Every structure is written in C-alpha cells, then in structure tokens.
Amino acid sequence: MTGQLIILAAGGTGGHVFPAEALATVLLNRNYRIELITDGRGQTYGGTLGSVPTHRIFAGGIAGKTLLTKIAAFGEIILGVAQSLRLLSRLKPSAVIGFGGYASFPAVAAASLLGIPTILHEQNAVLGLANRLLAARADKIATSYDRVEKVPAAAKSRIVLTGMPVRPAIAAVSGAPYAPPGESGPIRVLVLGGSQGARILSQVVPEAVGQLSLYLRERLEISQQCRPEDLDEVRAAYEGCGVKATLASFFTDVPERLSQAHLVITRSGSSTVAELTAVGRPAVLVPYKFATDDHQTANARALEHAGGAWPISQDQFTGITLSILLASLFMLGDVLIKAAEKSRAFGRLDAAERLADLVPLVVKDPS
C-alpha cells in the first residue's frame, strides 16, 4: 500500500490539530502520501502539517449558535461539501480521516457520499456533534477514552480505543521521572489556561496562594499562563504575598515546564489531558463550563476516576476551596506520587501508531 493517499480533515483548536499532526508524521513514515483539508479561515500550520499539500474549504459551526448564524453556517457547510466532492473526486484518496469539529465535517461527509473509507477520531469523552452526525457511515471511530458518551447505538461496534496522540515535543519528555516536593526546597506549580482562556485561573489561583502558610508560599515557584490584560494584576498579587512567579500569555517551553512541575492547575480540554497523562503529572482540573456538551467535565471525570486528578467545577472553584486542597496536596507526597503514576498509566504514548494501524483495515486493496 506504499504511496496511497490519505486525506486528513482537521482545523480549529489544538485538540483537533495536534492529533492530526501526530498521525501525519506516522503515516508519512509508513510511506503514505498525506494531504490536509481544513476550513478557509484556518491559520497556516507548522510542523508536518505545514509541509503537506493543504486545501481550504468552506465550513461553519452550528453548536451553540443563534438561529441566524446557524442558517449561515449551514450554507457554508453545503458549499464545503460541494467543494470537497469535487476535490476528492479529483484526488481519489484511499481514505479520509476526520478529527471532529466543523472544519472536518464537509470533507468526511463528501467522502462518505463518494464511498471513500472514513475514520473518525474523537478527542473527548463525549462524541462531538460533527462526529455524531458522521458516525453512522464511518468505517472506524477511534476514541481517546474507554468510555465515550453520546455514541449512536448503531456505531458502537465500530469503536476502537486508540488514545489521543500528542505533539512530538510532549512525547520527548514523557519519560521524565516524577518526584514530589520534599520537606524543603521548591514546590513547582504550572498553571495553564488552555485555548478557552484563563481569566478565572488568574483570579482564583493567586487568591488561593495568598491564603497558604508563609512556609509554603516561600517555597512556591509558579509558572502561569495569563491573558495579556491580566498579567499586571496577577504579577502584583504574587508579589504582594511574596511568591516567586513566572508569568506569560504564552509559554514556548510547555513540555519542559510540564516535566518539571509537581502539580498542574489547568482546564480539561482534550489536548491538555492527553499531555498531562503522556508525561504523568498530577493535576487540579477546572473544566470550562461552557464547553460544547460539557465535554471538559467528562474528560476531567475520566482522569479523576483513573486516580490522576482532582476536578473542581468552575462554580465551586474559589480561593478557599483551592487553598485547602493545595495545602493538603503539598504535604502529602505519597498522594502526589500515586496520582502521577495513575496519570501516566492513563496516557497512551502509542496513540498515533494505534490510529495509523486502522488505515490498512479500512482502505480498499488497490489491486
């Protein structure tokens, strides 16, 4: 099957793009040809995806939209399907792999209409709307969790647990050992806001830290992602309680900071959970309450059930609640070690390879 063309359909947030990037790398190494279909409003991609032929089509999201925007989005979807039908008829790929989200829907729908084998990858613990609409005709549905909500009954037999592929930079630090904070020395905490923003983290985390004992505050070393407009306020809060903090609106060295962290405080988007568990770090998870289908809560509960995280709902995420939890965790090294082990066990570093293994199961014999 050397040289067969595989189309990847992805766009939007890192949760959709990162697994496509990881899969593209594996498939290219297996001598497949790769091309990308994404939406016309997407950014230029770097890495492996930036090196493959890219086609941009119309697409529009309908989840959580007003009636007028849904009508406009539906028109864009129809245009995108028409574009994809023409494109796929010309390219004649062996399979199309979609990564969920509205950017992938037209290409996968068109492939299904043309009888081209399709694989869906679901990053969250809830099957997204685009994947739900496409599931009935998909050849395989790859999941990141062993339990996924909202899977149509007719599609359950085609579910395959592969895991969530992570960026190569994360995989490179996956073997970093974990050691809890000692009785003295630094306590390193990494605070990441995720693509949905970090305002509540910028408000609550400094407040919680300020309520910790002087003994703990003097040992803390915090790395925190903040919105640009929140940087000065958060910096002043940490300076006021005597805590060493490194703040930025974007960290270019997240893999290194993640590997060095004793505890992570973050959202529970798909790529965030995948990276946490690939490296194996205990975490306090604050699901984004407005996420479609509340999928971040489902993600957080899955990792909590595995023993690798402590979720706090956004409504209950207060300074006092977080302060009590942090004070306990920082003094319980054995608990942190256990959570780190459970987190690492939950992750699947071979997710991209597992996903790539599905390709020869669905493509047609060229002979």
N, C-alpha and C positions, 0 to 999 in steps of 0.2 A: 504493500500500500504506500510505498515511498512516493512522495510528490503529490499526494492527494490534497486538495484544497479544503481547508476548514475555515468557515466564517465564524468569527466571534462577534456577538452583538451586545454592546455594553455602553454605558455612559452614566453621567451623573456623579454621585458621591464615590469616595474611595471604597466603600463597601461593595459597589458593583465593579469598579475598575481594577482594584488590587487583585481579585481572583482571576480576572481576565488576563492581567499582566503575567501572573504566575503561570497560568495554563499555557499562554502563548510561548513562554520560554521553554516549557517541557515539550510541547508539540513540535516546535522548531528543532529541538534536539533529537526528536524522533523522525525527523525528515518529512514532516508535513509542511505544506505551504499554508501560511496564515494571512488572512485579510480581516480588517475590522470594519464593522458598520456601527456608526454612532449617530447621535442626533446632530442636527445642523448648528445647534447652539453650544455644543460641547467645546471644551478647550483643546488645545494641541497637547497630545500626550507625549511623555518622555519614555525612556526605557525601551523595552522590547516593543510595546505598542506603538511607540513613536517611529519605529523602524519598518513597520509593515504597511502595505497599501491601505489607505483609510477612505471610506465612503461615508458621506454625511447625508442624512435623510431628514424629512420632517417627522416629528413625534411630539406628543403632548400628554401631560399627566392629567388625570381626572380625579384622583383621590383627594378628598378634602377641598375641592374647588366649588365655586359658585356655579349656578346654572349656566350663566353666560360663558364663563371660562371653560366649562365642560363642553359646551357646544363648539367653541373654538378649538379646543383640544381634540375633539372627535374629528373635526375636519382635518386637522394636522395628521391624525393617525391614519385616516383614509388616504391622504396624499402619501404618507410614508409607506404604507402597504403597497400602493401602486408603484412607487419608486423602487421598492425592494423587489417586487415581482419582475420588473424589467432588469434590474441589476443581477438578481440570482439566475434568471433565465440566460443571461449572457455569461456569467461566471461559471455556472454549473458546479457548485461545490459538492463535496461528498457529504457534508453535514453542516448544520448551523447550531451553534451553542449560544444560548441566551443567558444573561446574568441578571435578569429581573429589572424592574424599573421601566418607566415608559419609553426610554431610549431603545430598549431591546425589543419591544413588542412588535413593531411593524415588520422587522426582518424575520423574526421567528414565525409570525403569523403567515407571512408570504411563503416561507419555506414549507410550512405545513400544507398550504394550498397547492404547492408545486410537487408535493410528495417527496421532498428532501428530508432525510432523517434529522431530527432535532433532539437536543439535550438541553434541559433547563438546569441552572444551578441556583439554589436558594440559599442565601447567606444567613437568614434569620431563623428563629424558632417559630415563626409564623409565615406561611406561604404568602408572598406578596400578591397584590391584585393582578399585576401583569402575568405572573406565573400561574395564578389560579385560572385565569382566562385561557391560558395556553396548555394547561396540564393534561386535558383530556386527549389531546392529539400528540403529546410529546412521547418520544421513544423511551427516554430515561429522564428521571428527575433526581438530580444529585442534591443532597442536603448536607448542611453543616452540623445539624443536631440529630440525635437519635429519635427525638420526638418533635414533630413539626405540626403545628395547628393549622386548621383550615385547608387540609389536603382533600380534594374531592375523592369520594369513595372509589370512583372508577379508576382513579390514577394511583392508588396506594400500592398496587402490585408493581409499579414501575419505579418506586422509590429506591434509591441506593445511597447509603451513608458514605460520603467521601471526606467530609470535613471542609473547612474554609481555608483555601490557600492564602498564604501571607507573602508579603514582599521579601525579596531576597535579603535585604538588609536586616529584617527581623529574624529570618531563618539563620542568618550568620551568627547571631548571639543566643540562639536557642539553647546552647549547651552551657551557658553561664551558670555556675552554681549559685544557690541561694543560701545566705546566712542571715539570721535575724539580727536586730540591733543587740549589742552587748549591754552589759551593765553600765558602761560608759562609752564614750565615742559617739559618732554621728548617727542620727536617725534620718534616713533619706526618704523623702516623700515626693512622689511625682503626681502632679495634678494636671490632667488633660481634659480639655473641654469638648473635643470632638467637633465634627462638622456642623452640629446644630447649635454651636455657641456655648459659652462658658460663663455667662453672667451670674447664674446662681452659685456656681462654684467660687467665683470671685467675691461674692458677698458672704457666703457661709463659711468657707474654709478659713479665712483669716479670723473671723469671729470665733470659730471653734478653737483655733490655735491659741488665741489670746486668753482663753479660759483654762488652758493647760497649766500645770505647775511650772514654776521657774526652772526646775531641774530638767523637765522635758523640753521646754522652749529653748534653753541654752544649747541643747544637743540637736535640735531640728535643723535640717538642711532641705529646704523646699524648692523644687523646680515647678513652676506653674505657668501654664498657658492661659493667657487672658486676652480678651478683646482689647484692641488698641486704646479704646476710650476708657477702659478700666485700669490700665497699667498704673497710673499715678496713684489712684485711690488704694489699690491693693498694696503697692510698694509702701505707702505711708502707713498702712495698717500693720504690716510686718515690722517695719522699723519701730513703730510705737510699742510693740510687745517684745522687741529685742530678738527677733527671729531672722536667721540668715535665709535669704530667698533670692532665687534667680528667676526673673520674670521675662516672658517674651510672648508676643502674639503668635509666633510660630517657631517651633524648635526644629532645626535641621538634623539634630542628632538624637531623635527619639529612641532608636534602638539602644544606643549606649546608655541613655538615662534610664530606660526601662530595665535594662540588665542590672543596673546598679541600685535600683530602688528597693527599699524594704517594704514599701506599701504604695499602692497606686490608688488615687481617687479620680474617678472618671465616669463618663457616660457608658452606656452598654450597647452601642452600635455594633454591627456585625464585625467590622474590621478591628475595632477596639478589643472585643472579646477574643477574637482569633489571635491577635498579637499578644495579649496578656497570657493566654494559655500556651502559646508557642514557646514563650520564654519561661512561663511558670512563675508568675508573681501574684501574691495575694492582693485583693482589691476591694475597695468600697465602691459600689456601683450605684449611680444615681440615674435611673432611666429617664430619658427625655419624655415628658408626659404627653406631648402632642405628636409623638411618632405614629405613623400610619399603623392601624391595627394594634397599637400599643406593643409593637414587636420588641422594643427595647426592654420592657418589663419581662417578656417571655425569655429573652436572652439572659437577662440577669438571674431569673429564677432557675434557669437550667444550670448556670455555673454555681449558684448557691446550693442547689441540690447535689451537685458533684462535690461540694465542700471547699470550693476555691474562692468564694467571695461573700461579701456582706452587702446585700442590696438595701438601699433606703429610698423609699418613694420620694419624689420631688416635693410632695406636700408635707412630708414628715422630715425633710432634710433641713434641720435647724442647727444653729450653733451649739446648743446644749446637747442635742442628740449626737451630733458628730463628735463633740468633745469627750463625752462619756465613752463612746466607742474607741476613739483613738487612745485615750488614757489606758484603757484596758488592753488593747492590742499591743501597744508599745512595751508593756510589761510582761507579755505572755509570748515569749519567743517560741515555745513549743507549738503554740496555736498557729503562729505565722508560718513555721516550717511545714506543718501539716497542710495548711491551706496552699502553700506554694507547691507542694508535692501533688495535691489534688488538682490544682490548676494545670500543672504540666501534664498530668495524666489525661486531662480532659482534651488537651490540644492534639491536633493531628498534623505533624510536620510533613507527612507524605500526602497531604490533601490534593496538591496539584497533580501528582503522579496517579493517584486514585481516580481523579476526574479524567485525566488523559486516557486511562485504561478503558473508559467507557466508549471512547471513539470507535475502536475496531469492532465493538459489539453492535453498533448501530449502522455503520456505513455499509453500503452495498458493495459486493465483490465487483471490481471493475472489469473482470473478465466476463 
